[in-house]
């Protein structure tokens, strides 16, 4: 049970705002200068010491420390949203870290040196999409033989169909695997038992890398492996996907808020046709769409935190599908308000566009999420 | 893929295949109903006159053999100070020059365009060129095509002396592999859209000003976001005459190396990164009277005429990038397997591919239909520009989505296409300005209608 109370939220968020102002903003102020892995690591350590990330101190305020509690979910989404208002890559790294810690705790793989930044990461997704309908069918307990064939391929992570993770460098990986009984288990894998390639040039998330990994079949070193029941497996994965959905949506929400404030500020100064551009209907309609979507995204994230939505992965998937598509349109409109200067990296708005595209593609694109939801809702 | 049919479809030789069934109709029916499907590119190419078919084939061959292999590395190459050029770009420009792509606004022997092609509009040929080049690489495509934009004001000035003195020597050098480029400099730090729209220009305060001096003019001020401005040998610079507004805009030809002229910086762009966008500084840059393009105060006309010529090719740029994204996505889904089957077999994938083909076909139809006119029209050019660049974003989004979580990887090309195409909604006038340009074209019609009773 969480001891978190409604009145605790504001002081916690104020403290985090100070952390962002003092520690994060100076590092990411120049948009074209990408924060180094060392700088991001240092920020993560500060976040760990402050309790924003779970360091095992049981403070009850860390991101995804207690996602079963509504207020905790609200706090986590607000923390991620605040972080992403400043930098999406760093917000995502915090989310990924917190998600890994949550899963480790659920699996009973407790860390000992809590003051040191953990270098385990989590691979949530199989090699492509969301395994069409099969993952949803598995989670709903209605798999067919075809579904099992799809899932076996989905989590295979072979050289021909590698999986991806995003983040700072890592030395161990928590990855799902389908066991011989058709149950999705979790393995803790060492890097030396994997093929892995780092891609520094991904579409967004400049501060962190994209990693492609696949299993080396004849040299599989499994550090630890779960042996959970089908029911536990489904519950765990359902929960993991729900938390992940909340995280990704709140990161998008913060970033479009950022885009709106940047666009408004610029449009209030820039003059065209003898008046500031904010006075032109062409710009007003663009800004109005962004503004409306900031409002809608806020409502969607709040609504996603409620128990009903949080426990319904079908609804969460549809929410994500809609939110990320609309967020991409909104930040594109924000960029358009800048004209040519918006296309330049030192302006910063183009980065928000790339980051939102990246969020749209992670852990299920809008089409994949719709297929997932269709299976979840049992449309067939 | 060796399957005879995709999942959900019958094979071509199946009795229920429409192609098979129609082929069995009587000869008179077959004449008006039977055909053999071709691939998309061939099908479109055959719609063109023979000489343009050959031109399109030549462009594709050049783009795919010279630009495509260098596209990804050019995109992430180190950002260089203005004026410095990667050897790959030098090589590509030289090849483009030898192929005749930097000299195709004039017929042989002054330029490289085949005399027979002058039967077709220059705009249509530019559109064919930009679609092919940009489908392979937008960055290198821009480095090549920006030169054509830069020389357009000279061509449109109709002044044979200027054409002979400035374009012909540069064209000849380029055809020999020594790329002599042009750049078009209108945008100013305080005037982006104002440089592209009459109502805005009325209120704009010009940044680059020309002051009369003995034997010519002295230019002072700054231009920004000038494509290829740092490497061009000849820059067509638009400047207001001292003490006058934008209506006095005059086009001056500034040669690289002229004292006082400097490319001060190159922008770090979101995409089209193998080309440069430069900020140009003019400090008492002397331009002789002989380097005034057209007449004094004809700059606004030359600028707008140039934009009428260039906006349709920008639409084709968007189309080319969208096609590049679509081709990368199709290649991916035909090879990448999920549960032992290539993705193209899945219906949700087929629906998106069909949508992308439809979007790009619609763009091409709009462009080819309107680009045929010997005199490009502002309304048609602008509507093609905003329609195609908006559509290209949709296609690139779909391409990224089709690749799923692999869509964000640079090596898969589609994310680059998105970054590249985003600029087409901005340059040559934002899409908002281009929408207003359509209204400007038809304003008399609307005014007349408004004067009539309901």
Interface residues (C-beta under 8 A of the other chain):
Chain A: X32 X125 X127 X128 X129 X131 X132 X149 X150 X153 X154 X160 X161 X164 X199 X201 X202 X203 X204 X210 X212 X271 X272 X273 X274 X275 X280 X282 X283 X286 X328 X332 X335 X336 X339 X340 X341 X342 X343 X344 X345 X346 X350 X353 X354 X357 X358 X360 X361 X362 X363 X365 X366 X367 X368 X371
Chain B: X76 X187 X190 X192 X193 X194 X197 X199 X200 X202 X203 X224 X225 X267 X268 X269 X270 X271 X277 X336 X337 X338 X339 X340 X343 X346 X348 X352 X393 X397 X400 X401 X403 X404 X405 X406 X407 X408 X409 X410 X411 X415 X418 X419 X422 X423 X425 X426 X427 X430 X431 X432 X435 X436
